[in-house]
Amino acid sequence: MKSGQDRLIERHIDPNWDRYPGGQADARLRESGVPVWALIGHLRAVENDVDRVATDYELPREAVQAALAYYRRHKALIDARLLLNTA
């Protein structure tokens, strides 16, 4: 039985993340193509305000929640990707 987070990820995250240069670390939203790492980085910058991220990126709140669910499952990879941006 799939969890709510599984369904969110399936609905919003591109399952073909292996076609991106960084693989899972570069996973993107299906509809907009926005990278998960970019949303997580922005989420940190706006003090974890999911609604603000959704507004700033013109995304449904559910898509941002899907990015968060994906991040929770791949935290080390996404954190490493974000660290590369600061180098």
N, CA, C and O atoms as CSV, one atom per row, in Angstrom:
chain,resi,resn,atom,element,x,y,z
A,1,MET,N,N,0.842,-1.187,0.000
A,1,MET,CA,C,0.000,0.000,0.000
A,1,MET,C,C,0.883,1.246,0.000
A,1,MET,O,O,1.815,1.353,0.797
A,2,LYS,N,N,0.592,2.165,-0.879
A,2,LYS,CA,C,1.392,3.379,-1.015
A,2,LYS,C,C,0.954,4.431,-0.011
A,2,LYS,O,O,-0.227,4.587,0.300
A,3,SER,N,N,1.961,5.144,0.481
A,3,SER,CA,C,1.681,6.240,1.403
A,3,SER,C,C,1.289,7.484,0.612
A,3,SER,O,O,1.429,7.535,-0.610
A,4,GLY,N,N,0.799,8.476,1.335
A,4,GLY,CA,C,0.476,9.748,0.703
A,4,GLY,C,C,1.694,10.381,0.059
A,4,GLY,O,O,1.593,11.013,-0.992
A,5,GLN,N,N,2.852,10.209,0.697
A,5,GLN,CA,C,4.086,10.767,0.132
A,5,GLN,C,C,4.483,10.038,-1.146
A,5,GLN,O,O,4.962,10.662,-2.092
A,6,ASP,N,N,4.288,8.723,-1.179
A,6,ASP,CA,C,4.561,7.962,-2.405
A,6,ASP,C,C,3.719,8.499,-3.558
A,6,ASP,O,O,4.220,8.702,-4.664
A,7,ARG,N,N,2.448,8.725,-3.289
A,7,ARG,CA,C,1.542,9.213,-4.334
A,7,ARG,C,C,1.926,10.618,-4.785
A,7,ARG,O,O,1.873,10.924,-5.977
A,8,LEU,N,N,2.311,11.472,-3.841
A,8,LEU,CA,C,2.754,12.820,-4.209
A,8,LEU,C,C,3.980,12.765,-5.119
A,8,LEU,O,O,4.039,13.454,-6.137
A,9,ILE,N,N,4.945,11.950,-4.748
A,9,ILE,CA,C,6.170,11.823,-5.536
A,9,ILE,C,C,5.841,11.295,-6.928
A,9,ILE,O,O,6.331,11.826,-7.925
A,10,GLU,N,N,5.020,10.262,-7.000
A,10,GLU,CA,C,4.651,9.699,-8.304
A,10,GLU,C,C,3.926,10.708,-9.185
A,10,GLU,O,O,4.122,10.735,-10.400
A,11,ARG,N,N,3.101,11.524,-8.576
A,11,ARG,CA,C,2.301,12.490,-9.325
A,11,ARG,C,C,3.132,13.672,-9.820
A,11,ARG,O,O,2.883,14.193,-10.908
A,12,HIS,N,N,4.117,14.096,-9.029
A,12,HIS,CA,C,4.794,15.358,-9.346
A,12,HIS,C,C,6.269,15.274,-9.715
A,12,HIS,O,O,6.794,16.190,-10.348
A,13,ILE,N,N,6.944,14.201,-9.337
A,13,ILE,CA,C,8.385,14.125,-9.606
A,13,ILE,C,C,8.628,13.279,-10.855
A,13,ILE,O,O,8.095,12.177,-10.982
A,14,ASP,N,N,9.427,13.798,-11.761
A,14,ASP,CA,C,9.766,13.084,-12.995
A,14,ASP,C,C,10.458,11.771,-12.637
A,14,ASP,O,O,11.509,11.794,-11.996
A,15,PRO,N,N,9.898,10.630,-13.033
A,15,PRO,CA,C,10.504,9.353,-12.672
A,15,PRO,C,C,11.773,9.042,-13.480
A,15,PRO,O,O,12.510,8.115,-13.146
A,16,ASN,N,N,12.015,9.794,-14.508
A,16,ASN,CA,C,13.190,9.573,-15.355
A,16,ASN,C,C,14.350,10.466,-14.941
A,16,ASN,O,O,15.014,11.066,-15.786
A,17,TRP,N,N,14.592,10.551,-13.625
A,17,TRP,CA,C,15.653,11.416,-13.095
A,17,TRP,C,C,17.020,11.007,-13.606
A,17,TRP,O,O,17.954,11.809,-13.569
A,18,ASP,N,N,17.160,9.779,-14.084
A,18,ASP,CA,C,18.469,9.329,-14.554
A,18,ASP,C,C,18.914,10.049,-15.825
A,18,ASP,O,O,20.078,9.943,-16.210
A,19,ARG,N,N,18.017,10.776,-16.482
A,19,ARG,CA,C,18.403,11.520,-17.684
A,19,ARG,C,C,19.031,12.883,-17.359
A,19,ARG,O,O,19.528,13.570,-18.251
A,20,TYR,N,N,19.007,13.260,-16.106
A,20,TYR,CA,C,19.614,14.531,-15.692
A,20,TYR,C,C,21.064,14.293,-15.304
A,20,TYR,O,O,21.408,13.201,-14.850
A,21,PRO,N,N,21.920,15.297,-15.475
A,21,PRO,CA,C,23.353,15.110,-15.210
A,21,PRO,C,C,23.672,14.580,-13.815
A,21,PRO,O,O,24.576,13.760,-13.659
A,22,GLY,N,N,22.949,15.033,-12.815
A,22,GLY,CA,C,23.219,14.620,-11.436
A,22,GLY,C,C,22.336,13.488,-10.950
A,22,GLY,O,O,22.316,13.197,-9.754
A,23,GLY,N,N,21.605,12.841,-11.847
A,23,GLY,CA,C,20.738,11.734,-11.454
A,23,GLY,C,C,19.692,12.141,-10.434
A,23,GLY,O,O,19.021,13.160,-10.598
A,24,GLN,N,N,19.553,11.352,-9.386
A,24,GLN,CA,C,18.537,11.621,-8.365
A,24,GLN,C,C,18.708,12.989,-7.726
A,24,GLN,O,O,17.725,13.605,-7.315
A,25,ALA,N,N,19.927,13.468,-7.636
A,25,ALA,CA,C,20.177,14.783,-7.036
A,25,ALA,C,C,19.618,15.910,-7.894
A,25,ALA,O,O,19.390,17.013,-7.397
A,26,ASP,N,N,19.394,15.641,-9.180
A,26,ASP,CA,C,18.854,16.645,-10.096
A,26,ASP,C,C,17.404,16.368,-10.482
A,26,ASP,O,O,16.927,16.903,-11.483
A,27,ALA,N,N,16.700,15.551,-9.717
A,27,ALA,CA,C,15.299,15.242,-10.010
A,27,ALA,C,C,14.506,16.539,-10.131
A,27,ALA,O,O,14.797,17.533,-9.466
A,28,ARG,N,N,13.502,16.501,-10.993
A,28,ARG,CA,C,12.713,17.709,-11.282
A,28,ARG,C,C,11.221,17.425,-11.211
A,28,ARG,O,O,10.780,16.277,-11.265
A,29,LEU,N,N,10.467,18.495,-11.090
A,29,LEU,CA,C,9.022,18.373,-11.140
A,29,LEU,C,C,8.602,18.040,-12.563
A,29,LEU,O,O,9.173,18.560,-13.522
A,30,ARG,N,N,7.617,17.182,-12.699
A,30,ARG,CA,C,7.139,16.757,-14.021
A,30,ARG,C,C,6.661,17.924,-14.875
A,30,ARG,O,O,7.122,18.102,-16.002
A,31,GLU,N,N,5.761,18.698,-14.353
A,31,GLU,CA,C,5.088,19.733,-15.136
A,31,GLU,C,C,5.979,20.930,-15.467
A,31,GLU,O,O,5.991,21.402,-16.604
A,32,SER,N,N,6.707,21.410,-14.494
A,32,SER,CA,C,7.462,22.650,-14.681
A,32,SER,C,C,8.931,22.434,-14.996
A,32,SER,O,O,9.578,23.311,-15.567
A,33,GLY,N,N,9.465,21.273,-14.630
A,33,GLY,CA,C,10.889,21.028,-14.835
A,33,GLY,C,C,11.782,21.672,-13.787
A,33,GLY,O,O,13.006,21.642,-13.916
A,34,VAL,N,N,11.188,22.252,-12.754
A,34,VAL,CA,C,11.970,22.891,-11.694
A,34,VAL,C,C,12.683,21.801,-10.891
A,34,VAL,O,O,12.054,20.831,-10.466
A,35,PRO,N,N,13.996,21.958,-10.681
A,35,PRO,CA,C,14.724,20.959,-9.894
A,35,PRO,C,C,14.298,20.971,-8.421
A,35,PRO,O,O,14.040,22.023,-7.837
A,36,VAL,N,N,14.236,19.789,-7.854
A,36,VAL,CA,C,13.879,19.661,-6.440
A,36,VAL,C,C,14.869,20.445,-5.586
A,36,VAL,O,O,14.469,21.125,-4.641
A,37,TRP,N,N,16.165,20.356,-5.912
A,37,TRP,CA,C,17.170,21.048,-5.096
A,37,TRP,C,C,16.928,22.555,-5.075
A,37,TRP,O,O,17.170,23.206,-4.059
A,38,ALA,N,N,16.453,23.112,-6.187
A,38,ALA,CA,C,16.190,24.558,-6.229
A,38,ALA,C,C,15.050,24.923,-5.289
A,38,ALA,O,O,15.111,25.933,-4.589
A,39,LEU,N,N,14.014,24.100,-5.279
A,39,LEU,CA,C,12.883,24.363,-4.384
A,39,LEU,C,C,13.302,24.241,-2.931
A,39,LEU,O,O,12.899,25.050,-2.096
A,40,ILE,N,N,14.104,23.237,-2.625
A,40,ILE,CA,C,14.556,23.052,-1.240
A,40,ILE,C,C,15.456,24.209,-0.825
A,40,ILE,O,O,15.343,24.702,0.298
A,41,GLY,N,N,16.328,24.642,-1.688
A,41,GLY,CA,C,17.188,25.791,-1.383
A,41,GLY,C,C,16.364,27.044,-1.125
A,41,GLY,O,O,16.640,27.795,-0.190
A,42,HIS,N,N,15.362,27.265,-1.951
A,42,HIS,CA,C,14.506,28.439,-1.768
A,42,HIS,C,C,13.674,28.304,-0.499
A,42,HIS,O,O,13.450,29.281,0.216
A,43,LEU,N,N,13.222,27.094,-0.229
A,43,LEU,CA,C,12.452,26.849,0.992
A,43,LEU,C,C,13.261,27.235,2.219
A,43,LEU,O,O,12.732,27.836,3.154
A,44,ARG,N,N,14.521,26.896,2.217
A,44,ARG,CA,C,15.395,27.281,3.334
A,44,ARG,C,C,15.540,28.796,3.425
A,44,ARG,O,O,15.568,29.363,4.517
A,45,ALA,N,N,15.630,29.435,2.286
A,45,ALA,CA,C,15.814,30.896,2.259
A,45,ALA,C,C,14.583,31.642,2.761
A,45,ALA,O,O,14.696,32.753,3.279
A,46,VAL,N,N,13.410,31.034,2.609
A,46,VAL,CA,C,12.172,31.699,3.043
A,46,VAL,C,C,11.612,31.065,4.313
A,46,VAL,O,O,10.404,31.071,4.551
A,47,GLU,N,N,12.514,30.524,5.118
A,47,GLU,CA,C,12.174,29.984,6.434
A,47,GLU,C,C,11.086,28.920,6.391
A,47,GLU,O,O,10.158,28.926,7.199
A,48,ASN,N,N,11.220,28.000,5.427
A,48,ASN,CA,C,10.325,26.843,5.297
A,48,ASN,C,C,8.865,27.195,5.029
A,48,ASN,O,O,7.961,26.471,5.444
A,49,ASP,N,N,8.639,28.299,4.340
A,49,ASP,CA,C,7.287,28.729,3.999
A,49,ASP,C,C,6.888,28.095,2.662
A,49,ASP,O,O,7.199,28.623,1.595
A,50,VAL,N,N,6.197,26.958,2.739
A,50,VAL,CA,C,5.806,26.204,1.542
A,50,VAL,C,C,4.946,27.053,0.614
A,50,VAL,O,O,5.120,27.016,-0.604
A,51,ASP,N,N,4.015,27.820,1.188
A,51,ASP,CA,C,3.142,28.663,0.367
A,51,ASP,C,C,3.933,29.722,-0.391
A,51,ASP,O,O,3.624,30.028,-1.542
A,52,ARG,N,N,4.932,30.270,0.240
A,52,ARG,CA,C,5.771,31.283,-0.418
A,52,ARG,C,C,6.528,30.676,-1.585
A,52,ARG,O,O,6.610,31.283,-2.653
A,53,VAL,N,N,7.084,29.481,-1.395
A,53,VAL,CA,C,7.801,28.805,-2.482
A,53,VAL,C,C,6.840,28.531,-3.635
A,53,VAL,O,O,7.176,28.760,-4.797
A,54,ALA,N,N,5.657,28.045,-3.315
A,54,ALA,CA,C,4.660,27.771,-4.351
A,54,ALA,C,C,4.324,29.041,-5.129
A,54,ALA,O,O,4.230,29.016,-6.356
A,55,THR,N,N,4.147,30.138,-4.420
A,55,THR,CA,C,3.838,31.415,-5.069
A,55,THR,C,C,5.018,31.907,-5.896
A,55,THR,O,O,4.849,32.292,-7.053
A,56,ASP,N,N,6.203,31.897,-5.313
A,56,ASP,CA,C,7.385,32.408,-6.008
A,56,ASP,C,C,7.702,31.628,-7.287
A,56,ASP,O,O,8.179,32.207,-8.263
A,57,TYR,N,N,7.443,30.334,-7.286
A,57,TYR,CA,C,7.720,29.494,-8.458
A,57,TYR,C,C,6.479,29.240,-9.317
A,57,TYR,O,O,6.539,28.532,-10.322
A,58,GLU,N,N,5.358,29.829,-8.905
A,58,GLU,CA,C,4.087,29.660,-9.609
A,58,GLU,C,C,3.747,28.176,-9.767
A,58,GLU,O,O,3.475,27.692,-10.866
A,59,LEU,N,N,3.772,27.478,-8.641
A,59,LEU,CA,C,3.497,26.047,-8.586
A,59,LEU,C,C,2.344,25.768,-7.641
A,59,LEU,O,O,2.077,26.558,-6.736
A,60,PRO,N,N,1.661,24.652,-7.842
A,60,PRO,CA,C,0.676,24.259,-6.832
A,60,PRO,C,C,1.400,23.863,-5.544
A,60,PRO,O,O,2.501,23.315,-5.582
A,61,ARG,N,N,0.783,24.142,-4.437
A,61,ARG,CA,C,1.363,23.790,-3.131
A,61,ARG,C,C,1.719,22.305,-3.080
A,61,ARG,O,O,2.742,21.920,-2.513
A,62,GLU,N,N,0.871,21.486,-3.672
A,62,GLU,CA,C,1.095,20.048,-3.664
A,62,GLU,C,C,2.409,19.669,-4.356
A,62,GLU,O,O,3.062,18.708,-3.949
A,63,ALA,N,N,2.798,20.405,-5.383
A,63,ALA,CA,C,4.060,20.123,-6.074
A,63,ALA,C,C,5.248,20.409,-5.157
A,63,ALA,O,O,6.234,19.671,-5.165
A,64,VAL,N,N,5.154,21.474,-4.374
A,64,VAL,CA,C,6.216,21.794,-3.414
A,64,VAL,C,C,6.249,20.723,-2.320
A,64,VAL,O,O,7.325,20.320,-1.878
A,65,GLN,N,N,5.101,20.272,-1.894
A,65,GLN,CA,C,5.046,19.202,-0.898
A,65,GLN,C,C,5.652,17.908,-1.457
A,65,GLN,O,O,6.297,17.159,-0.723
A,66,ALA,N,N,5.452,17.647,-2.733
A,66,ALA,CA,C,6.058,16.473,-3.370
A,66,ALA,C,C,7.577,16.607,-3.388
A,66,ALA,O,O,8.292,15.635,-3.143
A,67,ALA,N,N,8.069,17.807,-3.675
A,67,ALA,CA,C,9.520,18.039,-3.654
A,67,ALA,C,C,10.069,17.792,-2.251
A,67,ALA,O,O,11.144,17.212,-2.097
A,68,LEU,N,N,9.343,18.226,-1.241
A,68,LEU,CA,C,9.755,17.986,0.144
A,68,LEU,C,C,9.768,16.498,0.470
A,68,LEU,O,O,10.689,16.014,1.129
A,69,ALA,N,N,8.761,15.776,0.015
A,69,ALA,CA,C,8.703,14.332,0.257
A,69,ALA,C,C,9.888,13.645,-0.427
A,69,ALA,O,O,10.516,12.760,0.155
A,70,TYR,N,N,10.190,14.052,-1.654
A,70,TYR,CA,C,11.330,13.489,-2.381
A,70,TYR,C,C,12.627,13.825,-1.641
A,70,TYR,O,O,13.503,12.974,-1.487
A,71,TYR,N,N,12.736,15.055,-1.194
A,71,TYR,CA,C,13.923,15.482,-0.447
A,71,TYR,C,C,14.129,14.620,0.797
A,71,TYR,O,O,15.251,14.197,1.077
A,72,ARG,N,N,13.081,14.362,1.528
A,72,ARG,CA,C,13.201,13.557,2.748
A,72,ARG,C,C,13.767,12.163,2.447
A,72,ARG,O,O,14.474,11.580,3.268
A,73,ARG,N,N,13.449,11.648,1.275
A,73,ARG,CA,C,13.939,10.319,0.885
A,73,ARG,C,C,15.354,10.342,0.327
A,73,ARG,O,O,16.052,9.328,0.346
A,74,HIS,N,N,15.771,11.490,-0.165
A,74,HIS,CA,C,17.082,11.600,-0.822
A,74,HIS,C,C,17.870,12.785,-0.255
A,74,HIS,O,O,18.574,13.488,-0.978
A,75,LYS,N,N,17.732,12.981,1.039
A,75,LYS,CA,C,18.313,14.147,1.721
A,75,LYS,C,C,19.808,14.305,1.459
A,75,LYS,O,O,20.261,15.400,1.124
A,76,ALA,N,N,20.572,13.241,1.604
A,76,ALA,CA,C,22.028,13.340,1.433
A,76,ALA,C,C,22.384,13.802,0.017
A,76,ALA,O,O,23.275,14.632,-0.161
A,77,LEU,N,N,21.690,13.265,-0.985
A,77,LEU,CA,C,21.975,13.642,-2.370
A,77,LEU,C,C,21.614,15.108,-2.652
A,77,LEU,O,O,22.380,15.841,-3.277
A,78,ILE,N,N,20.450,15.508,-2.185
A,78,ILE,CA,C,19.999,16.886,-2.423
A,78,ILE,C,C,20.873,17.870,-1.654
A,78,ILE,O,O,21.237,18.922,-2.179
A,79,ASP,N,N,21.210,17.529,-0.413
A,79,ASP,CA,C,22.089,18.407,0.374
A,79,ASP,C,C,23.448,18.554,-0.300
A,79,ASP,O,O,24.024,19.642,-0.303
A,80,ALA,N,N,23.967,17.465,-0.873
A,80,ALA,CA,C,25.250,17.532,-1.584
A,80,ALA,C,C,25.127,18.419,-2.812
A,80,ALA,O,O,26.039,19.185,-3.123
A,81,ARG,N,N,24.004,18.316,-3.510
A,81,ARG,CA,C,23.765,19.145,-4.701
A,81,ARG,C,C,23.698,20.617,-4.321
A,81,ARG,O,O,24.241,21.468,-5.025
A,82,LEU,N,N,23.043,20.914,-3.225
A,82,LEU,CA,C,22.966,22.299,-2.745
A,82,LEU,C,C,24.349,22.803,-2.338
A,82,LEU,O,O,24.687,23.962,-2.578
A,83,LEU,N,N,25.132,21.948,-1.736
A,83,LEU,CA,C,26.481,22.327,-1.339
A,83,LEU,C,C,27.340,22.680,-2.558
A,83,LEU,O,O,28.167,23.590,-2.494
A,84,LEU,N,N,27.146,21.971,-3.650
A,84,LEU,CA,C,27.879,22.286,-4.880
A,84,LEU,C,C,27.596,23.707,-5.358
A,84,LEU,O,O,28.461,24.365,-5.935
A,85,ASN,N,N,26.379,24.166,-5.110
A,85,ASN,CA,C,26.003,25.531,-5.533
A,85,ASN,C,C,26.712,26.605,-4.732
A,85,ASN,O,O,26.860,27.735,-5.198
A,86,THR,N,N,27.149,26.264,-3.538
A,86,THR,CA,C,27.800,27.261,-2.692
A,86,THR,C,C,29.316,27.250,-2.876
A,86,THR,O,O,30.015,28.137,-2.385
A,87,ALA,N,N,29.813,26.248,-3.581
A,87,ALA,CA,C,31.274,26.125,-3.786
A,87,ALA,C,C,31.780,27.102,-4.817
A,87,ALA,O,O,32.976,27.130,-5.107
